[in-house]
Amino acid sequence: MSQQPSILVVDDEMGILDVLRILLKGEGFDVTTAQGGKAGLEALKGNPPDIVLTDIKMPGVSGTEILAAVRDQDPETPVILMTAQASLQSAIQAVNQGAFYYIQKPFSNDDLVAICRRAAEQRLLKAENKQLKQEIRRRERSGLVKPLGKSRAFQEVLKLAEQVAPTESTVLIQGESGTGKEVIARYIHELSARADGGFFSLNCGALPESLLESELFGHVKGSFTGAVRDKQGLFAAARGGTFFLDEIGEMSPATQVKLLRVLQEREAIPVGGTEPIPVDV
């Protein structure tokens, strides 16, 4: 957040917008105004503000819809709701929906400025906390021991691993058995945004084809002899983490087609099932 906190003010009355713009700008805020909820939603698509101040009752798009849109875009953005018809129940409901504060019209300028300043302070503290956590994580990872290997070729592999780690790409690691493919996969995982998730590894050549499909995609009860209950597959279990498949060339063409669906569509269908399950690996 910049030193001059940005605030988006949404109201259907231009007179109120003018007053609030002059007031908040004079108090050091970078103010953007939007007349009506629809214009407010459009304004959110531009540069996201540090704070949102919106009326609740507006024709078309209400303030609670603005609140929901802000929460979807960035849950850390404080939203202050204004209303001429406040009640304890509505205030509690607004806070439960994620509002930072609920203020009743008419309000004093000093009260509104104080609330906006508190919202700006909270936003700044959360941003600094997030940066601190990222810095701690970066420092922890900077102490990560790189896989051993002094050859020029291996150093090039490490360089590629470091370049691809920040992306969401599917990575193909090729090499003879024993050359360290899983080591490189783990290195990519530790450097990636998925490092807090699990690292799952499966040797596709070590399992019979029928069991391999069940392990990867899961199965539904009764799909084959011995399937006495639904089973979650490893693709579903690895949600938010990294999945390393070793010896994928040992898969049958039919299983490879199913794997391709997972990579392209980011969903898997359990053995014997019909409903796809979202995959996030």
C-alpha positions as CSV (number, residue, x, y, z in Angstrom):
1,M,0.0,0.0,0.0
2,S,1.3,3.5,-0.9
3,Q,1.9,6.1,1.8
4,Q,-1.3,7.9,0.6
5,P,-4.0,5.2,1.1
6,S,-6.4,4.9,-1.9
7,I,-10.2,4.8,-1.2
8,L,-13.1,4.0,-3.5
9,V,-16.3,5.8,-2.4
10,V,-19.6,4.5,-3.9
11,D,-22.9,6.2,-3.5
12,D,-25.9,6.9,-5.8
13,E,-26.1,10.6,-4.7
14,M,-23.5,12.8,-6.4
15,G,-23.8,15.4,-3.7
16,I,-22.6,13.0,-1.1
17,L,-19.8,11.8,-3.3
18,D,-18.6,15.4,-3.8
19,V,-18.6,16.0,0.0
20,L,-16.8,12.8,0.8
21,R,-14.2,13.3,-1.9
22,I,-13.3,16.8,-0.6
23,L,-13.3,15.6,3.0
24,L,-11.1,12.5,2.5
25,K,-8.8,14.1,0.0
26,G,-8.2,16.9,2.5
27,E,-7.2,14.2,5.1
28,G,-4.6,12.7,2.8
29,F,-6.5,9.9,1.0
30,D,-6.3,9.2,-2.7
31,V,-10.0,9.3,-3.5
32,T,-11.9,7.7,-6.4
33,T,-15.7,8.0,-6.6
34,A,-18.3,6.0,-8.4
35,Q,-22.0,7.0,-8.7
36,G,-24.0,3.8,-8.1
37,G,-23.2,0.2,-7.5
38,K,-22.7,-0.7,-11.1
39,A,-20.1,2.0,-11.5
40,G,-18.6,0.8,-8.3
41,L,-18.1,-2.7,-9.7
42,E,-16.5,-1.2,-12.8
43,A,-14.1,0.9,-10.7
44,L,-13.0,-2.3,-8.8
45,K,-11.8,-3.7,-12.1
46,G,-9.2,-1.0,-12.5
47,N,-6.6,-0.4,-9.8
48,P,-7.8,-2.1,-6.6
49,P,-8.3,0.4,-3.8
50,D,-6.8,0.0,-0.3
51,I,-10.2,0.8,1.2
52,V,-13.8,0.8,0.0
53,L,-16.5,3.1,1.4
54,T,-20.0,2.3,0.0
55,D,-23.6,3.0,0.7
56,I,-25.8,0.0,1.2
57,K,-29.1,0.9,-0.4
58,M,-28.5,1.8,-4.1
59,P,-30.6,1.0,-7.1
60,G,-29.4,-1.9,-9.2
61,V,-26.3,-3.1,-7.4
62,S,-26.4,-2.8,-3.6
63,G,-23.6,-2.1,-1.1
64,T,-23.7,-5.7,0.0
65,E,-23.0,-6.8,-3.5
66,I,-20.1,-4.4,-3.6
67,L,-18.8,-6.0,-0.4
68,A,-19.1,-9.5,-1.9
69,A,-17.2,-8.4,-5.0
70,V,-14.4,-6.9,-2.9
71,R,-14.2,-10.0,-0.8
72,D,-13.8,-12.1,-3.9
73,Q,-11.2,-9.8,-5.3
74,D,-9.1,-9.3,-2.2
75,P,-10.4,-10.4,1.2
76,E,-7.8,-8.1,2.9
77,T,-9.5,-4.9,1.6
78,P,-11.5,-3.2,4.4
79,V,-15.0,-2.3,3.3
80,I,-17.0,0.4,5.3
81,L,-20.7,0.3,4.8
82,M,-22.9,3.4,5.1
83,T,-26.7,3.4,5.7
84,A,-29.5,5.6,6.7
85,Q,-31.4,2.7,8.3
86,A,-29.0,1.1,10.7
87,S,-30.0,-1.6,13.2
88,L,-28.1,-3.9,15.5
89,Q,-29.1,-6.9,13.5
90,S,-28.1,-5.4,10.1
91,A,-24.8,-4.3,11.6
92,I,-24.0,-7.8,12.9
93,Q,-25.0,-9.2,9.5
94,A,-22.7,-6.8,7.7
95,V,-19.7,-7.7,10.0
96,N,-20.4,-11.4,9.5
97,Q,-20.3,-10.9,5.8
98,G,-16.8,-9.4,6.1
99,A,-17.4,-5.6,6.5
100,F,-14.8,-3.7,8.4
101,Y,-17.3,-1.2,9.8
102,Y,-20.9,-0.2,9.6
103,I,-21.7,3.5,10.0
104,Q,-25.1,5.2,10.1
105,K,-26.0,8.4,8.2
106,P,-25.8,11.2,9.1
107,F,-22.3,10.9,10.6
108,S,-19.8,13.4,11.8
109,N,-16.8,14.1,9.6
110,D,-14.4,13.3,12.4
111,D,-16.0,9.9,13.0
112,L,-15.8,8.9,9.3
113,V,-12.2,10.1,9.0
114,A,-11.2,8.1,12.2
115,I,-12.9,4.9,10.8
116,C,-11.1,5.3,7.4
117,R,-7.8,5.9,9.2
118,R,-8.3,2.7,11.2
119,A,-9.1,0.8,8.1
120,A,-6.0,2.1,6.4
121,E,-3.9,1.1,9.4
122,Q,-5.3,-2.4,9.3
123,R,-4.7,-2.7,5.6
124,L,-1.1,-1.5,6.0
125,L,-0.5,-3.9,8.9
126,K,-1.8,-6.9,7.0
127,A,0.3,-5.9,3.9
128,E,3.4,-5.7,6.1
129,N,2.6,-9.0,7.8
130,K,2.2,-10.6,4.4
131,Q,5.5,-9.2,3.2
132,L,7.2,-10.3,6.4
133,K,6.0,-13.9,5.9
134,Q,7.1,-13.9,2.3
135,E,10.6,-12.6,3.4
136,I,10.9,-15.2,6.1
137,R,9.9,-17.9,3.6
138,R,12.3,-16.5,1.0
139,R,15.2,-16.6,3.6
140,E,14.3,-20.1,4.7
141,R,14.4,-21.2,1.1
142,S,17.6,-19.4,0.4
143,G,19.1,-21.8,2.9
144,L,17.7,-24.8,0.9
145,V,20.5,-27.1,0.0
146,K,20.7,-27.5,-3.7
147,P,21.0,-31.0,-5.1
148,L,24.7,-32.0,-5.4
149,G,26.2,-31.9,-8.9
150,K,29.1,-29.9,-10.3
151,S,28.8,-30.7,-14.0
152,R,27.8,-28.0,-16.4
153,A,24.8,-30.0,-17.6
154,F,23.5,-30.5,-14.1
155,Q,23.9,-26.8,-13.2
156,E,21.8,-26.1,-16.3
157,V,19.1,-28.4,-15.1
158,L,19.1,-26.7,-11.7
159,K,18.8,-23.3,-13.5
160,L,15.8,-24.5,-15.5
161,A,14.2,-25.9,-12.3
162,E,14.6,-22.5,-10.6
163,Q,13.0,-20.8,-13.6
164,V,10.0,-23.1,-13.8
165,A,9.3,-23.3,-10.1
166,P,7.4,-20.0,-9.8
167,T,5.0,-21.1,-12.6
168,E,2.0,-23.4,-12.6
169,S,3.4,-25.4,-15.5
170,T,3.4,-29.1,-15.8
171,V,7.0,-30.2,-16.0
172,L,8.4,-33.2,-17.8
173,I,11.7,-34.4,-16.3
174,Q,13.6,-36.9,-18.5
175,G,16.6,-39.0,-17.6
176,E,17.8,-42.5,-17.0
177,S,16.9,-44.4,-13.9
178,G,19.0,-43.2,-10.9
179,T,19.9,-39.8,-12.4
180,G,17.9,-37.8,-9.8
181,K,14.6,-37.0,-11.4
182,E,12.7,-37.1,-8.1
183,V,15.4,-35.0,-6.5
184,I,14.8,-32.3,-9.1
185,A,11.1,-32.7,-8.7
186,R,11.4,-32.1,-5.0
187,Y,13.7,-29.1,-5.6
188,I,11.1,-27.5,-7.8
189,H,8.4,-28.2,-5.2
190,E,10.4,-26.5,-2.4
191,L,11.0,-23.4,-4.5
192,S,7.3,-23.2,-5.7
193,A,4.2,-21.5,-4.2
194,R,3.0,-25.1,-3.5
195,A,5.8,-25.7,-1.0
196,D,3.4,-25.6,1.9
197,G,1.4,-28.4,0.3
198,G,2.4,-32.0,0.2
199,F,4.8,-33.7,-2.2
200,F,3.4,-36.9,-3.6
201,S,5.4,-39.4,-5.6
202,L,4.2,-42.6,-7.4
203,N,6.2,-45.1,-9.5
204,C,3.8,-45.9,-12.2
205,G,5.7,-49.0,-13.2
206,A,5.5,-50.6,-9.7
207,L,1.7,-51.2,-9.8
208,P,-0.6,-53.3,-11.9
209,E,-2.7,-51.3,-14.3
210,S,-6.0,-51.7,-12.5
211,L,-4.5,-50.7,-9.2
212,L,-2.6,-47.8,-10.7
213,E,-5.9,-46.2,-12.0
214,S,-7.5,-46.6,-8.6
215,E,-4.5,-45.0,-6.9
216,L,-4.4,-42.1,-9.3
217,F,-8.0,-41.3,-9.8
218,G,-9.8,-43.0,-7.0
219,H,-12.8,-45.3,-7.3
220,V,-16.5,-45.5,-6.3
221,K,-18.0,-48.2,-4.3
222,G,-18.8,-51.3,-6.3
223,S,-16.8,-50.3,-9.3
224,F,-14.9,-53.6,-9.1
225,T,-14.5,-56.6,-6.9
226,G,-13.2,-55.5,-3.5
227,A,-14.3,-51.9,-3.9
228,V,-16.4,-51.9,-0.7
229,R,-16.2,-48.1,-0.3
230,D,-15.4,-44.9,-2.2
231,K,-11.7,-44.2,-2.3
232,Q,-10.1,-40.8,-2.9
233,G,-7.4,-40.8,-5.6
234,L,-3.9,-39.3,-5.1
235,F,-4.7,-36.5,-7.5
236,A,-7.5,-35.4,-5.2
237,A,-5.4,-36.0,-2.1
238,A,-2.5,-33.9,-3.4
239,R,-4.7,-30.8,-3.7
240,G,-2.6,-27.7,-3.3
241,G,0.7,-29.7,-3.5
242,T,3.0,-31.3,-6.1
243,F,2.5,-34.7,-7.7
244,F,5.5,-36.5,-9.2
245,L,4.8,-39.4,-11.5
246,D,7.8,-41.6,-12.1
247,E,8.0,-44.0,-15.1
248,I,4.9,-42.6,-16.9
249,G,6.0,-44.5,-20.0
250,E,5.0,-47.7,-18.2
251,M,1.3,-46.6,-18.2
252,S,-1.1,-48.2,-20.7
253,P,-2.3,-45.9,-23.5
254,A,-5.8,-45.9,-21.9
255,T,-4.4,-44.6,-18.6
256,Q,-2.3,-42.0,-20.4
257,V,-5.4,-40.7,-22.1
258,K,-7.0,-40.2,-18.6
259,L,-3.8,-38.6,-17.4
260,L,-3.9,-36.2,-20.3
261,R,-7.5,-35.2,-19.3
262,V,-6.2,-34.4,-15.8
263,L,-3.4,-32.2,-17.3
264,Q,-5.7,-30.4,-19.8
265,E,-9.0,-30.1,-17.9
266,R,-7.7,-30.1,-14.3
267,E,-10.2,-32.7,-13.3
268,A,-10.3,-36.5,-12.8
269,I,-13.1,-39.1,-13.0
270,P,-12.8,-41.9,-10.4
271,V,-12.9,-45.5,-11.7
272,G,-16.5,-46.5,-12.0
273,G,-17.7,-42.9,-11.6
274,T,-19.3,-40.3,-13.8
275,E,-18.7,-37.0,-12.0
276,P,-15.4,-35.3,-12.5
277,I,-13.4,-34.2,-9.4
278,P,-11.4,-30.9,-9.5
279,V,-7.7,-31.4,-9.5
280,D,-5.2,-28.8,-8.2
281,V,-1.6,-30.1,-8.4
